[in-house]
Structures are given as structure tokens and as C-alpha cells.
Amino acid sequence: MAMQNRGGVTFIETPNFMRAIDAFKEPGLLLAIQEALLSNSNAGVQLKGGMRKARVPGLDRGKGKRGGYRVWYYYLIESEEGDIVFLLHIIDKTEKENISAKDEAALVDMIKRMLASH
């Protein structure tokens, strides 16, 4: 997993998330996602297991959040070590509307495993 620290928050990107980011070939997208979550840790809607889904605009599209990306993440608030954001999954809204309930359940299981090992 990739890890970056920005503004006292550690971002941990899953391999699946990073493969998708690389495939989108949109420079600055990862930074834009991190900045959006730094400015609002409760961005988007809350899903099962404390996971959240947020809209992020496509930087080069001019369509705003509706034509952008959907990011599934888990924001872990810790006092002494700083906060941790697990970036779990991302889809291009123009290619796919949402993920299946089965895929969402798999992300919740992934969160449980990551928290157990953290």
C-alpha cells in the first residue's frame, strides 16, 4: 500500500485504488482527493462500517462533481499519531454509476482487516 503524509494526516492508498488512479491519467487527481478530504473529513455520504463515499470533480472535464469520480474511503481519527485516511476505491462516474453491494461489503471487510493490523 502507498502511504503519504499531508497536513498531519496520513493517506494510505490501497493497490486497487492506485491502479485506478494511474489508469485515469489525470495529473493532480490524487492531490485533489487528498485536499478535498483534508478540508472535510466527513465529505460524501456514510456507508456501512463507517466507510464514506465522496464525489470528486474531474479536473480536466469541466463537469463538476456529477461528471467526476466517486471515492470510497475510511477516515480514522487518532489523537497522538494524527489521523489516517484509507483510500479504498475509486470509479469514474462517466464509466460506472456505482459499485455492487458485494463490492461494498468487500471494502468493509478490507477496512476491518486494515484496522486489525493497524
VOSE-626992 format. One line per 10 residues: for each residue z, y, x of N, C-alpha, C. Coordinates in nm, 2 decimals, padded with zeros to 4 digits, always signed. Last residue first. Layout:
<recs>
Z/Y/X/Z/Y/X/Z/Y/X | ...
</recs>
This chain:
<recs>
+01.22/-00.25/-00.36/+01.25/-00.11/-00.30/+01.39/-00.10/-00.27 | +01.17/-00.48/-00.49/+01.16/-00.48/-00.34/+01.20/-00.35/-00.28 | +01.21/-00.40/-00.75/+01.30/-00.51/-00.70/+01.29/-00.51/-00.54 | +01.00/-00.22/-00.78/+01.14/-00.17/-00.79/+01.23/-00.27/-00.73 | +00.78/-00.40/-00.76/+00.80/-00.29/-00.67/+00.94/-00.24/-00.66 | +00.83/-00.56/-00.99/+00.82/-00.62/-00.86/+00.85/-00.51/-00.75 | +00.80/-00.37/-01.20/+00.93/-00.45/-01.18/+00.94/-00.51/-01.04 | +00.54/-00.29/-01.16/+00.65/-00.19/-01.14/+00.78/-00.27/-01.12 | +00.41/-00.52/-01.23/+00.39/-00.47/-01.09/+00.51/-00.37/-01.06 | +00.47/-00.53/-01.50/+00.52/-00.64/-01.41/+00.51/-00.59/-01.27
+00.31/-00.31/-01.58/+00.46/-00.31/-01.60/+00.53/-00.41/-01.51 | +00.06/-00.41/-01.52/+00.11/-00.29/-01.45/+00.26/-00.28/-01.46 | +00.04/-00.61/-01.71/+00.04/-00.65/-01.57/+00.09/-00.53/-01.48 | +00.04/-00.46/-01.94/+00.15/-00.55/-01.92/+00.16/-00.59/-01.77 | -00.22/-00.35/-01.91/-00.10/-00.26/-01.91/+00.03/-00.34/-01.88 | -00.38/-00.57/-01.93/-00.38/-00.50/-01.81/-00.25/-00.41/-01.80 | -00.32/-00.64/-02.20/-00.29/-00.73/-02.10/-00.28/-00.66/-01.96 | -00.42/-00.42/-02.34/-00.27/-00.44/-02.34/-00.23/-00.54/-02.23 | -00.67/-00.26/-02.13/-00.63/-00.35/-02.23/-00.47/-00.37/-02.23 | -00.73/+00.09/-02.08/-00.71/-00.04/-02.03/-00.66/-00.13/-02.14
-00.99/+00.32/-02.21/-00.85/+00.28/-02.18/-00.85/+00.14/-02.12 | -01.27/+00.39/-02.18/-01.17/+00.47/-02.26/-01.03/+00.44/-02.22 | -01.48/+00.42/-01.91/-01.39/+00.33/-01.98/-01.29/+00.42/-02.05 | -01.65/+00.62/-01.81/-01.69/+00.48/-01.80/-01.61/+00.39/-01.88 | -01.53/+00.86/-01.84/-01.67/+00.85/-01.88/-01.72/+00.71/-01.88 | -01.28/+00.83/-01.72/-01.29/+00.83/-01.87/-01.43/+00.82/-01.92 | -01.21/+00.61/-01.47/-01.30/+00.72/-01.50/-01.32/+00.72/-01.65 | -00.87/+00.52/-01.40/-01.01/+00.49/-01.46/-01.08/+00.62/-01.48 | -00.62/+00.38/-01.20/-00.70/+00.50/-01.24/-00.83/+00.45/-01.30 | -00.28/+00.28/-01.12/-00.42/+00.25/-01.17/-00.49/+00.38/-01.21
-00.05/+00.36/-00.98/-00.08/+00.23/-01.01/-00.22/+00.20/-01.04 | +00.15/+00.53/-00.77/+00.02/+00.55/-00.84/-00.04/+00.41/-00.85 | +00.48/+00.60/-00.78/+00.39/+00.48/-00.76/+00.26/+00.51/-00.84 | +00.67/+00.83/-00.63/+00.57/+00.81/-00.74/+00.48/+00.70/-00.70 | +01.00/+00.91/-00.57/+00.89/+00.83/-00.54/+00.80/+00.82/-00.66 | +01.22/+01.17/-00.43/+01.16/+01.10/-00.54/+01.04/+01.02/-00.49 | +01.49/+01.13/-00.19/+01.38/+01.20/-00.26/+01.32/+01.12/-00.36 | +01.71/+01.00/-00.11/+01.59/+00.97/-00.04/+01.47/+01.06/-00.09 | +01.91/+01.10/-00.29/+01.93/+01.11/-00.14/+01.79/+01.10/-00.07 | +01.81/+01.05/-00.56/+01.87/+01.17/-00.52/+01.86/+01.19/-00.37
+01.51/+00.97/-00.73/+01.62/+00.92/-00.64/+01.68/+01.05/-00.59 | +01.30/+00.87/-00.98/+01.38/+00.98/-00.94/+01.50/+00.92/-00.86 | +00.98/+00.75/-01.00/+01.12/+00.71/-00.97/+01.20/+00.83/-00.91 | +00.72/+00.73/-01.21/+00.79/+00.83/-01.13/+00.94/+00.79/-01.12 | +00.42/+00.56/-01.21/+00.57/+00.54/-01.24/+00.64/+00.64/-01.15 | +00.10/+00.58/-01.37/+00.19/+00.60/-01.26/+00.34/+00.57/-01.31 | -00.24/+00.59/-01.43/-00.12/+00.52/-01.47/-00.02/+00.53/-01.35 | -00.47/+00.83/-01.52/-00.39/+00.78/-01.41/-00.27/+00.72/-01.47 | -00.80/+00.89/-01.60/-00.67/+00.86/-01.66/-00.60/+00.79/-01.54 | -01.03/+01.17/-01.56/-00.97/+01.05/-01.52/-00.84/+01.02/-01.59
-01.24/+01.36/-01.76/-01.20/+01.33/-01.62/-01.15/+01.19/-01.61 | -01.30/+01.47/-01.99/-01.41/+01.40/-01.92/-01.37/+01.36/-01.79 | -01.06/+01.59/-02.07/-01.12/+01.49/-02.15/-01.23/+01.41/-02.09 | -01.00/+01.78/-01.87/-00.92/+01.66/-01.87/-00.99/+01.55/-01.96 | -01.32/+01.93/-01.79/-01.17/+01.94/-01.81/-01.11/+01.80/-01.81 | -01.57/+01.94/-01.71/-01.55/+01.89/-01.84/-01.40/+01.89/-01.88 | -01.67/+01.98/-01.45/-01.66/+02.10/-01.54/-01.63/+02.05/-01.69 | -01.69/+01.81/-01.24/-01.76/+01.78/-01.36/-01.76/+01.90/-01.46 | -01.55/+01.79/-01.01/-01.69/+01.84/-01.00/-01.76/+01.83/-01.13 | -01.30/+01.70/-01.08/-01.31/+01.82/-01.01/-01.45/+01.88/-01.01
-01.18/+01.59/-01.39/-01.28/+01.56/-01.28/-01.31/+01.69/-01.21 | -00.83/+01.62/-01.47/-00.97/+01.66/-01.48/-01.06/+01.61/-01.36 | -00.63/+01.36/-01.58/-00.66/+01.45/-01.47/-00.80/+01.49/-01.48 | -00.37/+01.25/-01.79/-00.51/+01.29/-01.78/-00.52/+01.38/-01.66 | -00.14/+00.98/-01.75/-00.18/+01.12/-01.75/-00.33/+01.14/-01.74 | +00.10/+00.76/-01.85/-00.05/+00.77/-01.83/-00.08/+00.92/-01.85 | +00.38/+00.59/-01.71/+00.32/+00.70/-01.78/+00.17/+00.70/-01.75 | +00.65/+00.35/-01.75/+00.52/+00.39/-01.69/+00.46/+00.51/-01.77 | +00.87/+00.25/-01.87/+00.88/+00.38/-01.80/+00.76/+00.43/-01.74 | +00.80/+00.02/-02.01/+00.86/+00.01/-01.88/+00.88/+00.14/-01.80
+00.51/+00.16/-02.19/+00.62/+00.06/-02.17/+00.67/+00.06/-02.03 | +00.46/+00.52/-02.15/+00.42/+00.38/-02.20/+00.54/+00.29/-02.18 | +00.44/+00.86/-02.22/+00.52/+00.75/-02.17/+00.48/+00.62/-02.23 | +00.17/+01.07/-02.13/+00.25/+01.00/-02.23/+00.32/+00.89/-02.16 | +00.16/+01.36/-01.91/+00.10/+01.25/-01.99/+00.20/+01.19/-02.09 | +00.41/+01.43/-01.67/+00.28/+01.45/-01.72/+00.23/+01.33/-01.80 | +00.66/+01.46/-01.56/+00.65/+01.39/-01.69/+00.51/+01.41/-01.76 | +00.65/+01.61/-01.34/+00.68/+01.47/-01.32/+00.67/+01.39/-01.45 | +00.45/+01.85/-01.25/+00.50/+01.80/-01.38/+00.52/+01.65/-01.37 | +00.38/+01.91/-00.99/+00.41/+02.02/-01.08/+00.47/+01.98/-01.22
+00.33/+01.66/-00.89/+00.44/+01.74/-00.83/+00.48/+01.85/-00.92 | +00.11/+01.59/-01.04/+00.24/+01.52/-01.07/+00.36/+01.59/-01.00 | -00.08/+01.76/-00.94/-00.05/+01.76/-01.08/+00.09/+01.70/-01.11 | -00.08/+01.68/-00.67/-00.03/+01.82/-00.71/+00.00/+01.82/-00.86 | -00.19/+01.42/-00.70/-00.05/+01.44/-00.64/+00.00/+01.58/-00.68 | -00.44/+01.48/-00.80/-00.35/+01.40/-00.88/-00.21/+01.42/-00.83 | -00.55/+01.63/-00.59/-00.53/+01.69/-00.72/-00.44/+01.61/-00.81 | -00.55/+01.43/-00.39/-00.47/+01.55/-00.37/-00.44/+01.62/-00.50 | -00.75/+01.26/-00.50/-00.61/+01.21/-00.47/-00.52/+01.33/-00.46 | -00.97/+01.44/-00.50/-00.92/+01.38/-00.63/-00.77/+01.34/-00.61
-01.10/+01.53/-00.27/-00.99/+01.61/-00.32/-00.92/+01.55/-00.45 | -01.42/+01.41/-00.35/-01.33/+01.46/-00.25/-01.22/+01.55/-00.32 | -01.50/+01.14/-00.50/-01.48/+01.27/-00.54/-01.37/+01.33/-00.45 | -01.57/+00.86/-00.52/-01.64/+00.95/-00.42/-01.62/+01.10/-00.46 | -01.49/+00.64/-00.66/-01.52/+00.76/-00.73/-01.59/+00.87/-00.65 | -01.41/+00.46/-00.46/-01.53/+00.44/-00.54/-01.58/+00.56/-00.61 | -01.16/+00.56/-00.39/-01.27/+00.56/-00.29/-01.40/+00.54/-00.36 | -01.01/+00.51/-00.62/-01.03/+00.65/-00.57/-01.15/+00.66/-00.48 | -01.03/+00.23/-00.63/-01.09/+00.31/-00.73/-01.11/+00.45/-00.69 | -00.88/+00.17/-00.40/-01.02/+00.12/-00.41/-01.09/+00.20/-00.51
-00.63/+00.28/-00.47/-00.71/+00.34/-00.36/-00.85/+00.29/-00.36 | -00.55/+00.10/-00.68/-00.57/+00.25/-00.71/-00.66/+00.31/-00.60 | -00.53/-00.14/-00.54/-00.63/-00.12/-00.65/-00.66/+00.02/-00.68 | -00.32/-00.08/-00.37/-00.45/-00.11/-00.31/-00.56/-00.09/-00.42 | -00.12/+00.19/-00.49/-00.15/+00.05/-00.48/-00.29/+00.03/-00.42 | +00.05/+00.45/-00.32/-00.07/+00.41/-00.39/-00.10/+00.26/-00.37 | +00.32/+00.65/-00.34/+00.28/+00.51/-00.29/+00.16/+00.47/-00.38 | +00.45/+00.94/-00.23/+00.35/+00.88/-00.32/+00.31/+00.75/-00.26 | +00.75/+01.10/-00.22/+00.67/+01.00/-00.16/+00.58/+00.94/-00.26 | +00.84/+01.44/-00.21/+00.81/+01.33/-00.30/+00.72/+01.23/-00.22
+00.86/+01.66/-00.05/+00.98/+01.58/-00.08/+00.96/+01.47/-00.17 | +00.59/+01.75/-00.04/+00.69/+01.83/-00.11/+00.82/+01.75/-00.14 | +00.47/+01.43/+00.02/+00.43/+01.57/-00.01/+00.54/+01.64/-00.09 | +00.38/+01.15/+00.19/+00.49/+01.23/+00.15/+00.44/+01.38/+00.13 | +00.22/+00.84/+00.12/+00.22/+00.98/+00.17/+00.34/+01.05/+00.12 | +00.09/+00.52/+00.17/+00.21/+00.60/+00.14/+00.19/+00.74/+00.20 | -00.07/+00.22/+00.05/-00.08/+00.35/+00.12/+00.04/+00.43/+00.07 | +00.00/-00.12/+00.08/+00.00/+00.00/+00.00/+00.00/+00.12/+00.09
</recs>
